[in-house]
Amino acid sequence: MDNAELWAGLPTLEEPPGEDGATPDVWDDPIPLTGRRELPPFPAHVFPTWLEEFVAAVAEETQTPVDLAGSVALAVLATAAGGRSVVQVRGNWREPTNLYTVVALPPGNRKTAVFTLLTDPLYEAEEQLKAAMRPVIVEAELTARLAQETADKAAAKAASADADKRQEMVATAVGLAQTADTLTVPAEPVLLADDSTPETVTSLMAEQGGRLSVMSDEGGIFDIIAGRYSGSPNMEVFLKGHAGGRLRVNRQTRREYIDAPALTMGLAVQPEVLQAIGKIKGAKGRGLLGRFLYSLPKSTVGYRKTITDPVPEQTAATYKARVIDLTLSLAGWTDPALIQLSPEADTVLIAYQDRVEPQLQARGGKLGDITDWAGKLAGATARMAALLHLAEHGGNGYAHPVTAATMTAAIELGEYYTTHALAVFDAMGADPTVARARSVLDAMRDNRWQDVSRRDVFTVLSRSEVPTVADLEPALALLEDHGYLRSYQPERTGKRGRPPAPRLRAHPALHDGGR
């Protein structure tokens, strides 16, 4: 059966047609679909000027939503500072400064270009750290090798020594062996990793003093967490790497202990990936989903300028210098730099916590359905405040307390991510029929259709979202149930041939500019 036959056999409303064969023009107000959230744009103005200007310039040159560059910029700051600084909130409450951010955009949104522009200074900082460490590594390797050779020679001599000298020589050999065993060779500095297995992430973090950043413009890391290689979800390092909980892994070949892991993740994925991660076994129950700051910006594809303004050289040079300086200035800290809140900043944060808390109520609370995420909001806000503070003051930010203005800026970021998180968690549990119905409504409004065929509606929709006519029909039925559309059977224009396919008539609000 072809599409014409399928459409011709579809049910229509049992209403008397008007003179043109359409249903009458008396319409009640449509019943809203489950609410589509109006998502705010990324508030780049909360950044220090040097970072705000660079984020805006990247968005302009690449013609991408500022949300993408803004969220990646936060991950860049967290890469520079994570594991080397903590923020003292109050009492025994401290937060590390690493973050998990994820931006969802369809293909073709130049995610790679944005990632490259934002992360290049981190790779340069990593190369500078490696260059500074090479002489230290060479010296340590030589010292360790000589110590081991000396211990081996002493052991050989002790083994062949006369009985009266053996005990003394064995003691000497044991001492030399113990000394050799205490000598370690520092690992080559690594700041960033791509989509890596949990085992690789754990090993790298152990080598790097507990810090690492996974930055990727793909969503492969979620496939790995879900068990692409192991066959079952493996998220322990990603849970503890965010919270800073002690991580101990015992393997047949080695044991790895990380007392205060600090993992940062800056990711950009396709929207479908967010729905998929919601289905990872244990991801919600164990709190993995609650650790990410989500951004779901509107795609600019189809609205982009061909000729754009490149990032100004001075803006790029300032960004590069500031990121490298922050990274290098904190890299040598073994005990993390302690970022303090001013009393005024703490007062602002307390007021925010008091405002958020009632929203967590299971019955009627705005955030009652996402308490796993929202319960971490205050901590995430404190982390972002510390990062904004370090972006402003650089590596000596520990010498100045976080101000009330900086905390207010971090709260604005928290509000942005809260709205987007609500939309993302809606999508994770969403019925695809509702999503397709919304796309149909968008098409009706954009084309200002009053009367349209199913074929025309199907033609303008994305095949990735609506692969077949059969996938479209439940969405149309839902829109009819909600009063947005009416299906009617046009009159025959002749006695021969197939009857005309049913058509759709749109609620006047759709083509008169209403919602």
LINRA-V586103 format. One record per helix or strand of 3 or more residues. SS is the DSSP state (H for helix, E for strand). FROM is the first residue (numbers start at 1). TO is the last residue. Records with the same first field share a line. If there is no record, write none. Layout:
SS = FROM-TO / FROM-TO
This chain:
H = 3-8 / 44-46 / 49-62 / 66-81 / 111-160 / 163-182 / 198-207 / 220-226 / 236-243 / 271-277 / 289-291 / 313-331 / 343-360 / 368-374 / 377-399 / 404-428 / 432-447 / 454-460 / 469-481 / 508-511
E = 85-90 / 93-96 / 100-104 / 211-216 / 247-250 / 255-258 / 262-269 / 293-295 / 337-341 / 451-453 / 485-488 / 503-506
